[in-house]
Amino acid sequence: MPAKPRLEWRPQASFDLFEIIAYIADTNPDAAQELKDEIEAKAQGLQEHPKLYKASTRVKGLHEMVVRSNYIVFYRETPALVEVVNVVHARREWPPKSRDA
């Protein structure tokens, strides 16, 4: 049986999650902690099933894991690594459009 890929959070993904949780915690700390726990648990599950979620139509080479229909975890997977790249609110335009476009 092949080894499980390791899970790694990119610094930007960790920052994204922190910002989301801090915003929610301003009004509901318990809900913020529950959401953080849920996102982290689902991300941890990617080690077992990295192909479970659809390939991103927004960014080639990434997958999109939806959490509670409001948050999207973008990640890439290889046989050795599941890398969480970004965590964004579903209403946010991501990736941002270039200002030059």
ZIURRA-V883594 format. One record per pair of residues at least 6 apart in sequence whose ideal C-beta (glycine too) atoms are under 8 Angstrom apart, sorted by the first residue. I is the first residue (numbers start at 1). J is the second residue. D is the distance in Angstrom with one decimal. If there is no record, write none. Layout:
BEGIN
i->I j->J d->D
i->I j->J d->D
END
This chain:
BEGIN
i->2 j->79 d->6.9
i->3 j->80 d->8.0
i->4 j->47 d->4.6
i->4 j->48 d->6.7
i->5 j->47 d->5.8
i->5 j->50 d->6.2
i->5 j->77 d->6.6
i->5 j->78 d->6.8
i->5 j->79 d->6.3
i->5 j->80 d->5.4
i->5 j->81 d->5.2
i->5 j->82 d->4.9
i->6 j->47 d->7.3
i->6 j->80 d->6.9
i->6 j->81 d->5.8
i->6 j->82 d->7.3
i->7 j->43 d->6.4
i->7 j->44 d->6.3
i->7 j->46 d->6.5
i->7 j->47 d->5.3
i->7 j->82 d->5.1
i->7 j->84 d->7.3
i->8 j->81 d->6.1
i->8 j->82 d->7.2
i->8 j->83 d->5.1
i->8 j->84 d->7.1
i->9 j->17 d->7.9
i->9 j->43 d->7.6
i->9 j->83 d->7.9
i->9 j->84 d->4.7
i->10 j->83 d->6.2
i->10 j->84 d->6.4
i->10 j->85 d->5.3
i->10 j->86 d->7.6
i->12 j->85 d->7.0
i->12 j->86 d->6.0
i->13 j->73 d->7.7
i->13 j->74 d->7.8
i->13 j->84 d->4.4
i->13 j->85 d->5.7
i->13 j->86 d->5.4
i->13 j->87 d->5.5
i->16 j->86 d->5.5
i->16 j->87 d->4.1
i->16 j->88 d->6.4
i->17 j->36 d->6.8
i->17 j->39 d->6.3
i->17 j->87 d->4.8
i->20 j->35 d->7.4
i->20 j->71 d->6.9
i->20 j->87 d->6.4
i->20 j->89 d->6.9
i->21 j->32 d->4.8
i->21 j->33 d->7.8
i->21 j->35 d->6.6
i->21 j->36 d->4.9
i->22 j->32 d->7.6
i->24 j->31 d->5.8
i->24 j->32 d->4.0
i->24 j->35 d->6.3
i->25 j->32 d->3.8
i->25 j->33 d->7.7
i->35 j->67 d->7.7
i->35 j->68 d->7.1
i->35 j->71 d->7.5
i->38 j->67 d->6.1
i->38 j->68 d->7.1
i->39 j->67 d->5.3
i->39 j->71 d->6.7
i->39 j->73 d->6.5
i->39 j->87 d->6.6
i->42 j->65 d->6.2
i->42 j->67 d->5.8
i->42 j->73 d->7.1
i->43 j->65 d->7.5
i->43 j->73 d->6.1
i->43 j->75 d->7.5
i->43 j->82 d->7.9
i->43 j->84 d->5.5
i->45 j->52 d->7.8
i->46 j->52 d->7.3
i->46 j->53 d->8.0
i->46 j->65 d->7.1
i->46 j->75 d->6.3
i->46 j->77 d->7.2
i->46 j->82 d->4.5
i->46 j->84 d->7.9
i->47 j->82 d->5.9
i->50 j->63 d->7.6
i->50 j->75 d->7.9
i->50 j->77 d->3.9
i->50 j->82 d->5.1
i->51 j->63 d->7.7
i->51 j->77 d->7.0
i->52 j->65 d->7.8
i->53 j->63 d->4.8
i->53 j->64 d->6.0
i->53 j->65 d->4.4
i->53 j->66 d->7.6
i->54 j->63 d->6.5
i->54 j->64 d->5.9
i->55 j->62 d->7.5
i->55 j->63 d->5.8
i->55 j->64 d->7.9
i->56 j->62 d->4.2
i->56 j->63 d->6.0
i->56 j->64 d->4.8
i->56 j->74 d->6.4
i->58 j->64 d->7.5
i->58 j->74 d->8.0
i->58 j->94 d->6.6
i->58 j->95 d->6.5
i->59 j->74 d->6.6
i->59 j->95 d->6.0
i->61 j->76 d->5.7
i->62 j->74 d->4.9
i->62 j->75 d->6.4
i->62 j->76 d->5.3
i->62 j->85 d->6.2
i->63 j->74 d->7.3
i->63 j->75 d->5.5
i->63 j->76 d->7.1
i->63 j->77 d->6.6
i->64 j->72 d->5.3
i->64 j->73 d->7.3
i->64 j->74 d->6.0
i->65 j->72 d->7.0
i->65 j->73 d->4.3
i->65 j->74 d->7.9
i->65 j->75 d->6.6
i->66 j->72 d->5.6
i->66 j->73 d->7.9
i->66 j->90 d->7.4
i->67 j->73 d->6.3
i->69 j->90 d->6.7
i->70 j->89 d->6.2
i->70 j->90 d->5.2
i->70 j->91 d->7.9
i->71 j->87 d->6.3
i->71 j->88 d->7.1
i->71 j->89 d->6.2
i->71 j->90 d->6.5
i->72 j->87 d->7.4
i->72 j->88 d->5.4
i->72 j->89 d->7.9
i->72 j->90 d->5.7
i->72 j->94 d->7.6
i->73 j->84 d->6.1
i->73 j->86 d->7.6
i->73 j->87 d->5.3
i->74 j->84 d->7.5
i->74 j->85 d->4.7
i->74 j->86 d->4.5
i->74 j->87 d->7.5
i->74 j->88 d->7.3
i->74 j->94 d->7.7
i->75 j->82 d->5.9
i->75 j->83 d->6.1
i->75 j->84 d->4.9
i->75 j->85 d->5.9
i->76 j->82 d->7.7
i->76 j->83 d->5.1
i->76 j->85 d->6.3
i->77 j->83 d->7.5
i->86 j->94 d->6.8
i->88 j->94 d->4.6
END
